[in-house]
Amino acid sequence: MANTANATATGRVTKILREKGFGFLREDGTGGEYFFHRSSADGFDALREGQPVNFTATTGPKGLRAEDVAPAQV
């Protein structure tokens, strides 16, 4: 069963695979690598590699997962 504990975090997009509908981001501070699906990213098509984002950190059956991914206000 997946861990449902959530924590708000910041990070940067490291890779976008638009044709597959998902991407990865690295959390600031810990360096954790998170998977995210297009359905959990606000404005997925506008995200770019290196862009700062805010997200909700979760752990699923396959590892770290980011939900509620949104561009960070800078």
N, C-alpha and C positions, 0 to 999 in steps of 0.2 A: 504494500500500500504506500502511496506517495505521502511525503511529508507535506502537510498543508500550512506549516508555519510560514508566514510571509514577512518580508522586511523591505522597506523602501530603500533603494540604492541609486547610485549614479555610476555611469560608465561611458564607454565609447564603442561605437559600432566597429567591429573588426572585419566583418565580411557580410556581404549581401548576395544572396543567390535568388535574384528576382524571378527567374524562370521556374524555380522550384518552390518559391513562396516562403522562404525562411532566411534567417541570418544568424549571426553570432555577435556577441558583444563581450567586452572585458570590463569587469567591475573595478572602479577606482579603489585604491587602497589594498584590496585583497588579491587582485589580479585574476579572480575567478572568471572562467570562460562560460558564458551562458548561451544557450540556444533560444531563439524566439521564432514564432510562426507569424506570418503576415496578419492573421486574425487577432493577434495580441499586440500589434504595433499600430499606433495612431499615425496615419500618413505613411504607411510602409513604402509606397512608391517614391516618396520624397526623401527618405532616409539615404544617407551616403556614408561610405566608409570614413572613419575618423570623427564622425559627428558625435558630440556629447549628448547623452540621453539620460532620462530618469526612468526607472522601472521598478517593478515589484519582483523581488528575488524569491524563487520557490525551488523546491527539489522534487523532481518527479521520478518515475521508475527508471528512466534512462540517464538521470543526472541533473545538473543545474539547468533551470529553465527561467526565462524572463517573461513576465506578463506585464500588461499595461505599459508597454514601451512607448515613450513620447520624447520628442526633441526637448532638450534642456533649454531653459531660458537663460541666455548669457548676457 
